[in-house]
Amino acid sequence: MRLAYNTYPVLLPHFGYHGSDVYFGSTRLASVAKREGWFLLRCDGTRTLAEAADGGGISADFLAAVWRWFAWWHEPVATPMITQSAAAIERLVLSHVPEAPWFAMGGSLLASPDVSTLLVTCFETSTGAFASGYRSSTELAMAISDEARMAARLAGVQYDAYGIQETRLSASPFIEQLLRNRIGEVIARRKPRTVYVPAAVGPSRAARALHDAVMSLVGEGTITSSIYTYPDLPATYGERYVDESYARYESSFLAPEERYQDVTASASRKDMLLDVFLCRATGAQRRAWRQSAALHAARVQGAAAVERFWEMNFVELG
C-alpha cells in the first residue's frame, strides 16, 4: 500500500462524488458520510493525506477501503499544464495508446522534468478493464483520455490527443495521410529537438502506422529532429520481435542503434504513476515491464532498472 500521511493523494478520474454517493464511471459504488465526501473532494494532489483529512472524522477503516481510488504522489501535483501551441519544445513523444510511453520510457520522462516535453496520443482508445462501469464505449474512451491527462499532470509534461479512430486505418485511405499531416503540423509548430515514436515491434496496427508515418516524414525531410524509438512490447515477450523490426531497416537510409537509460532513481515514481491507468495497465503488463527494466539493467553497471531505446541514424546507401 502506498498510503502515507506525507504523500499527496489524487482522486482518479473514474471516481466522482455527487450528493452522498460515490460513482465509478456511471455506476454507483457507495454512499459516504458528508465528511468523507468532503475528504474525497480535497484529494486533488495539492494537499498531503494529513492535510486533506484535517478536521478529523476520517477513519482508518474508510482509508483502507478507498485507498485504491487514488494515485499517491510524492510531491504536490501541479495544475494541469496548458499546451503552448507555438512554444518550442525539446522533446516530442508520440504514442498509439495512452499508456505505451509510460510503460516503455516513464522512468526517463520522470528523471528529466526540466526537459520541456509534449506527449501526444494519436489514436482514440475505447477498450479496457472495468468497461461495465460505463454506459458506452464513448464514455470509456473519455475516461481513458482522462487517465492520460492525469499521468501527464503528475509528470509535469504537456499533453495532447488527436482522437484518430484506429478502426478506420484499413477502412479509409485518408486516415494515414491525416496522421502524417497532424504529425507534420506539430513538428513545424513546436520544433522539437528529439522525437520519440513506437518501434512497432509488436502486432499493433496503430503503432506500425504511427512508426511508418514518422519515418516517411523523416525520409522526405519534413522531420529533421533526432529520432528515437521506444519498445511497444516488453523485452520479456522475446527478442524475436526486435530482430524482426531490425530486418525492416535492411537497405534503408536509417539504422537503429540501441541505447540504454538508467532509471533506477525514478522507477518507484514510474510505478506510482502507472496507478493512474486503472483501465489500461493490468498487473500482468506492469510486472512484464518491470521485469524488462531489470533485464536491461545488466547492460548498465550498478543499475537496478534500465529502459531501452533505439537511436535512428542515417546511413549512406552505396
C-alpha positions in Angstrom: 0.0 0.0 0.0 1.3 3.5 -0.9 -0.9 5.2 1.7 1.2 7.5 3.9 0.3 10.7 5.6 3.1 12.7 3.8 2.0 11.6 0.3 -0.3 13.6 -2.0 -3.5 11.7 -2.9 -5.2 12.4 -6.2 -8.6 11.0 -6.8 -8.5 9.0 -10.0 -10.7 10.4 -12.8 -13.0 7.4 -12.8 -14.4 8.3 -9.4 -16.9 11.0 -8.8 -18.8 12.3 -5.7 -22.3 13.6 -6.1 -24.8 14.2 -3.3 -23.9 11.5 -0.8 -22.9 8.9 -3.4 -19.6 7.9 -5.0 -19.6 6.7 -8.6 -17.2 4.8 -10.7 -18.0 6.0 -14.2 -21.8 5.7 -14.4 -22.0 3.1 -11.7 -22.9 3.9 -8.1 -20.4 2.4 -5.7 -21.4 3.5 -2.3 -22.9 6.1 -0.1 -20.5 8.0 2.2 -20.8 10.4 5.0 -20.6 14.2 4.3 -17.2 14.4 5.9 -15.9 11.5 3.8 -17.2 13.2 0.6 -15.5 16.4 1.6 -12.3 14.5 2.1 -12.6 12.9 -1.4 -13.0 16.4 -3.0 -10.0 17.7 -1.1 -7.8 14.9 -2.6 -6.7 16.9 -5.6 -2.9 16.4 -5.3 -2.2 19.8 -3.7 -2.5 18.5 -0.1 -0.9 15.7 1.8 -3.1 13.0 3.1 -2.8 14.5 6.6 -3.9 17.9 5.3 -6.8 16.5 3.2 -8.1 14.7 6.3 -7.6 17.8 8.5 -10.6 18.2 10.8 -10.9 14.6 11.7 -13.6 12.1 11.1 -11.8 10.0 8.5 -11.3 6.6 9.9 -8.6 4.1 9.2 -11.2 1.7 8.0 -12.5 4.2 5.5 -9.0 4.9 4.1 -8.3 1.1 3.9 -11.5 0.7 1.9 -10.9 3.6 -0.6 -7.1 3.9 -1.0 -7.2 2.3 -4.4 -9.3 5.2 -5.7 -6.3 7.4 -5.6 -2.9 7.9 -7.2 -0.4 8.6 -4.4 2.2 11.1 -5.4 5.5 12.0 -3.7 5.2 15.8 -4.1 2.5 18.4 -4.7 0.8 18.0 -8.0 0.9 21.0 -10.3 -2.2 22.3 -12.0 -2.8 20.9 -15.5 -0.2 22.2 -17.9 -1.6 24.3 -20.8 -0.3 23.1 -24.2 1.5 26.1 -25.7 0.6 25.8 -29.3 3.6 27.9 -30.6 6.3 27.4 -27.9 9.3 25.3 -28.9 9.9 22.1 -27.0 12.9 19.9 -26.5 11.1 16.5 -26.7 8.0 15.2 -28.5 6.7 11.8 -27.6 4.2 10.2 -30.0 2.1 7.2 -28.9 -0.5 5.0 -30.3 -2.2 4.3 -27.0 -2.1 6.4 -23.8 -0.1 4.0 -21.6 2.6 3.0 -24.0 5.2 5.7 -23.4 4.8 5.4 -19.7 5.4 1.7 -19.7 8.4 2.0 -22.1 10.0 5.3 -21.0 8.2 6.6 -18.0 11.3 6.4 -15.9 13.2 8.5 -18.4 10.4 11.1 -18.6 10.2 11.4 -14.8 14.0 11.5 -14.5 14.2 14.7 -16.7 11.5 17.1 -15.5 13.4 20.1 -16.8 13.2 18.8 -20.4 10.2 20.5 -22.0 8.1 17.7 -23.3 4.9 17.3 -25.3 3.3 13.9 -25.2 0.7 13.2 -27.9 -1.7 10.2 -28.1 -2.6 9.8 -31.8 -5.4 7.3 -31.7 -8.5 7.1 -29.6 -8.8 4.1 -27.3 -12.1 2.8 -26.2 -11.3 -0.7 -24.7 -10.0 -1.5 -21.3 -10.8 -3.0 -17.9 -13.9 -2.1 -16.0 -15.8 -1.3 -19.2 -19.0 -2.4 -17.5 -18.8 0.7 -15.3 -19.6 2.9 -18.2 -22.7 3.3 -20.3 -20.9 3.3 -23.6 -17.6 2.9 -25.3 -17.6 6.7 -25.8 -17.7 7.3 -22.0 -14.9 4.7 -21.5 -12.8 6.4 -24.1 -13.3 9.7 -22.3 -12.2 8.1 -19.0 -9.1 6.6 -20.6 -8.3 10.1 -22.0 -8.6 11.5 -18.5 -6.2 8.8 -17.3 -3.6 10.1 -19.9 -4.1 13.7 -18.9 -3.7 12.9 -15.2 -0.5 11.0 -15.9 0.9 14.0 -17.8 -0.1 16.3 -14.9 1.7 14.1 -12.4 4.9 14.1 -14.6 4.7 17.8 -15.4 4.6 17.3 -19.2 2.2 18.9 -21.8 -0.4 16.6 -23.3 -2.5 16.5 -26.4 -4.7 13.8 -28.2 -5.7 13.6 -31.8 -8.6 11.2 -31.4 -8.0 9.4 -34.7 -10.0 6.2 -35.0 -7.7 3.2 -35.2 -10.5 1.1 -36.7 -10.6 3.4 -39.7 -7.0 2.7 -40.6 -8.0 -0.1 -43.0 -11.3 1.4 -43.9 -10.2 4.8 -45.2 -7.1 5.6 -47.3 -7.2 9.2 -45.9 -6.5 8.2 -42.3 -2.8 7.6 -42.7 -2.4 10.9 -44.6 -4.3 12.6 -41.8 -1.9 11.1 -39.3 1.1 12.3 -41.3 -0.4 15.8 -41.6 -1.1 16.1 -37.9 2.5 15.0 -37.0 4.0 17.3 -39.6 2.0 20.2 -38.2 3.1 19.7 -34.6 6.7 19.3 -35.7 6.6 22.5 -37.7 4.9 24.4 -34.7 6.8 23.0 -31.8 10.3 22.4 -33.4 11.3 19.5 -31.1 15.0 18.6 -30.8 14.1 14.9 -30.4 11.1 12.9 -31.4 10.2 9.5 -29.8 7.9 7.1 -31.6 6.9 3.4 -31.0 9.4 0.9 -32.5 6.4 -1.1 -33.7 8.0 -4.4 -32.7 4.6 -5.8 -31.7 1.4 -6.6 -33.6 -0.3 -3.2 -33.0 -1.6 -1.8 -36.3 -1.8 1.7 -34.8 1.9 1.5 -33.6 3.0 0.4 -37.0 1.0 3.2 -38.7 2.5 5.8 -36.4 6.0 4.5 -36.8 5.8 4.4 -40.6 4.2 7.9 -40.7 7.2 9.4 -38.8 9.8 7.5 -40.8 8.2 8.6 -44.1 8.3 12.2 -42.9 12.0 11.8 -42.0 12.6 10.3 -45.5 11.1 13.3 -47.2 12.9 15.8 -45.0 9.9 17.1 -43.1 11.4 15.9 -39.8 15.0 16.9 -39.1 14.9 16.2 -35.4 16.8 13.4 -33.8 14.6 10.3 -33.9 14.4 7.6 -31.2 12.1 4.7 -31.0 10.8 3.0 -27.8 9.6 -0.6 -27.5 5.8 -1.2 -27.6 6.3 -4.7 -26.1 8.3 -5.6 -23.0 11.6 -7.5 -23.6 10.2 -10.4 -21.7 8.0 -11.2 -24.6 11.1 -12.3 -26.5 13.8 -10.7 -28.7 12.3 -12.2 -31.8 10.1 -9.2 -32.2 13.1 -6.9 -32.0 15.0 -9.0 -34.6 12.1 -8.8 -37.0 12.0 -5.0 -36.6 15.7 -4.8 -37.4 15.0 -6.6 -40.6 12.8 -3.8 -41.8 15.8 -1.5 -41.9 17.9 -3.6 -44.2 19.0 -1.5 -47.2 17.3 1.5 -45.6 18.6 5.0 -45.1 18.1 4.6 -41.4 19.8 2.2 -39.0 18.7 1.6 -35.4 21.3 1.6 -32.6 20.5 0.5 -29.1 20.6 3.0 -26.2 20.1 2.3 -22.5 18.9 4.7 -19.8 19.4 4.1 -16.1 16.1 4.9 -14.4 16.8 3.3 -11.1 16.2 6.6 -9.2 12.8 7.1 -10.9 11.5 3.6 -11.1 9.3 3.8 -7.9 7.7 7.0 -9.2 7.0 5.4 -12.5 5.3 2.6 -10.7 3.2 5.1 -8.7 2.2 6.9 -11.9 1.0 3.8 -13.6 -1.7 3.5 -10.9 -3.4 6.2 -12.9 -4.1 3.8 -15.8 -6.7 1.8 -14.0 -8.4 0.8 -17.2 -5.3 0.3 -19.3 -2.5 -1.0 -17.1 -3.0 -4.6 -15.9 -1.0 -6.2 -13.2 0.5 -8.7 -15.7 1.6 -5.8 -18.0 3.2 -3.9 -15.2 5.1 -7.0 -14.0 6.3 -7.7 -17.5 7.7 -4.1 -17.9 9.3 -4.2 -14.5 11.0 -7.5 -15.4 12.2 -5.9 -18.7 13.7 -3.0 -16.8 15.5 -5.4 -14.5 16.7 -7.5 -17.6 18.1 -4.4 -19.3 19.9 -3.4 -16.0 22.5 -6.0 -16.8 23.7 -3.6 -19.5 24.5 -0.7 -17.1 26.8 -1.2 -14.2 25.2 -0.6 -10.8 21.7 -0.1 -12.2 18.6 -1.8 -11.0 16.2 -0.6 -13.6 17.0 0.4 -17.2 14.9 1.5 -20.2 15.9 0.7 -23.8 15.6 2.9 -26.9 16.9 2.8 -30.4 18.5 5.9 -31.9 17.7 6.1 -35.6 20.9 7.0 -37.5 21.3 8.0 -41.2 23.4 5.7 -43.3 24.8 6.3 -46.7 23.5 3.9 -49.3 26.2 2.8 -51.7 
